[in-house]
Each structure stands twice: as C-alpha cells, then as structure tokens.
Amino acid sequence: MLGRFLYLEFLFPILDYLKTLELREGTYDLGIPVYVTLILYFNLAPITADQKSIIGSAIALLAILIGFSITSITVLSTSSGEAIKLLKEKKSKRMISKKPISLFQLLHIGFTYALIIEILTLASILTFSVLLRCNVSSPLCSGLYFFNIFLLIHIILINLRNTTNFYFVLFKSE
C-alpha cells in the first residue's frame, strides 16, 4: 500500500543482502558494530563538543566510501574477464526466492547494499548535524549520534568484507 505513494524499491537490495547473509557474516557486519556502539554509548554518553566534531570527518569518510562503492559496482558490472565469466556461471549456496544466486550476483548485492547504506548514513549524519545546529539536546539526538556511529562501523566492516571478497574473485578463483 505504502509503495503506491513512495519509492521503496531501494529496499530490495537491502532485503537481498539480509537473505544472503550467513551467521558469521551477520556477526561480523552487525554484531561487532552493535557491541562497539553499546560500549561507546555507556562510556561516552552524553555527547560532548569533542564528539560533535566527528561529523565533518564522518561526512568526508562517507564521500570517499560512496565513491569507492560506485567504482566497485562499475568495475564489477563492466568487467568481462575470465574470472567474471566464471562468477556469473557459478552458483553459490545462497538463495533468493528459493533460487540459488551466482557468485557474481552475491558480490553485486554486497556492493549495492554498501552503497545504499552509505547514502542513508550520509542523510542521517546530515540530519544529526542540523539537529545540533538547532541546539537540540535530547535523547533523540543522542540516540541518532550513536546510531550513526553504529552505521559507520557497519559500513567500514562491510567495505572490508566486500573488498576481500572481490580480491578472492580476482585472484583466487581457480
């Protein structure tokens, strides 16, 4: 119903990512960021002026990572080498809609998910910076700050895993 009025198709790559996630990857991609964020929350709350300075660095980091993700998707999508051909043909153990997906699709899902999360995190950080400029000091603001910390750690770990997977595709595909 809501999809009639809003563009929600960007959720499909997120759902595909979650469907193809294995337990150890979920622990790495989501569990570690939750754990680190909770430690920071209980040791750093409430937010101080020094912590607010992370906003500019986070925006610069996200800009670089968004560019990296776009480049990775472009390279993956336009490559036609032997390793890429094998990836398109070789099925993984992962399933979407009860059908096995190729290793190529699995890689593409990872990079697309990372790009979408990076863009959404950038929007969240920009919202947070607007709230700070309006002198909003509330549990909402604090929660948004630590949610952004979680997202940044999550994005860094996803990019590390995606880069490692891409490395194995290019150099260990025999």
N, C-alpha and C positions, 0 to 999 in steps of 0.2 A: 504494500500500500504506500509506504513512505517513498519507495523507489519510483513511484509515478511522478513525484514532485521534486525529488532530489537526485542528483547524480551520485550513485553509490557503487558504481562498478569498480572503483578503486579498491573496494573491499575484497574482491575476488582474489587478487594475488596474495592478500593477507591471509585469507581463508585457505588458499592452496598451500601457502607456507606452513600454516598450522597443521594441515592434514598430512604433510610430508615430513613433519618434524619427528625425529626419533627421541627417545627418552634422554640419552646422553647429550644430544644437541640442545634439547629443551633446557636441560640442567645448565649447560654452558651459556646458551643465548639468553635465558630468562632467569634461571636460578641464581647465578652469580651476581647479576645486576641487582636483583631483589635483596640479596644478602648484604652486598656492599652498601646499597642505599639505606637499608634499615640501620646498619652500623653508623653511617654518617648522620642519619636522622636523629638517632638517640644521643649522638655525641656533639652535634653541631646546631641543633635547633635551640633557640630561634635564629633566624637568618641575620647575619651581621653585614656591615658595609663591605667587608672584605669578600664575603661570599657573593655579594651582588656583582662584584667586578668580573665574575666568571661569565657573565652574559656576553660581553664582547668577544671573549675567547671562544665561547661555545658557537656563536654565530659564524666566526671565521672557520672553525673546525668543520661545521656543518656545510659551509660553502665548498670547502675542499672535498669533503666526502661525497657531496651531491655530484660534483664534477667527476670524481673517481667512479661513482656508480653509473653515471650516464656513459662514461667512456667504456666501462666494462661491458655494459649491455650492448653498446655499439660494436665493440670488438667481437663479442660473442655472437651477435646477430649477423654480422657481415663476414665472419671468417668462413672459409671453405676448405681448410686444410684437411688432411687425412684424420687427424685426431678429432676434429669437429664432426666429420662424417661418421666416424665410429660412435661418437656420443649420441648422435641423432638416431642411430640404428640400435644401440644397446639399451635394453630396458633395465630399469632399476627395480628394486624391491618395493619402492614407494608406490602408492596408489592414489589416484584422484578419480572419484566416481566409479570406484571398483575396477579401474583400468590401470595397469602399470604404465608409468610415465618413463620417458627416456632420460638418460643421464643429462642430456642437453637441456631438456625441459626443467629438470631439477636444478641445474645451475642457473638457468634463466629465472626461475621462481625466486631463488635466493637473492640475486642481484636486484630484481624488481621489487621484492619485499623491502630490501635495504633502502632503495631509493624512495619508496613511498613513506617509510618510517622516518627517513631523514627529512623529507619535506614537511611531514606532520610535526616533527620535533621542532623544526625551524619556526613553524607557525606558533607552536606552544611557547617557545622561548620569546618570540616577539610579543605574544600576549602577556607573558610574565613581565617583560620589560615595560610595557605600557602600564600594567598594574602598579609597578614600582614607581613610575613617574607620577602616578596619581596618588602616591603615598598610601596605597592600600597595604595595611599591615594586618593580616588576618590569617586564620588557619587555612583559608583557601589559597592565599599567596604562598604560605609556607609549604602546603601540600603540592602546589604546582611547581615550586622550586625543586623539591625532592623528586617529584615525578620526572622533571626534566633531567635531573642527574641520572635517574634510572634509565631513561631513554638514551642518554649519551653513552653510558656504559654499554647498554644493549647494542647500540649501533656500532661501537668500536669492536665489540666481540663478533658481531655478525660480519662486519667487513673483514676481520681477521680470518674467520672461517671461510667466507666466500673466496678470499684471495688464496687461501691454502687449497681449497677445492679446485680452483682454476689452475693452480700450479700443478696439481696432480693430473688434471686433464691434459695439460700441455706436455708434461714431461714424464708422466708415469702411466700412460695409457696402454702400454704394451701388455 
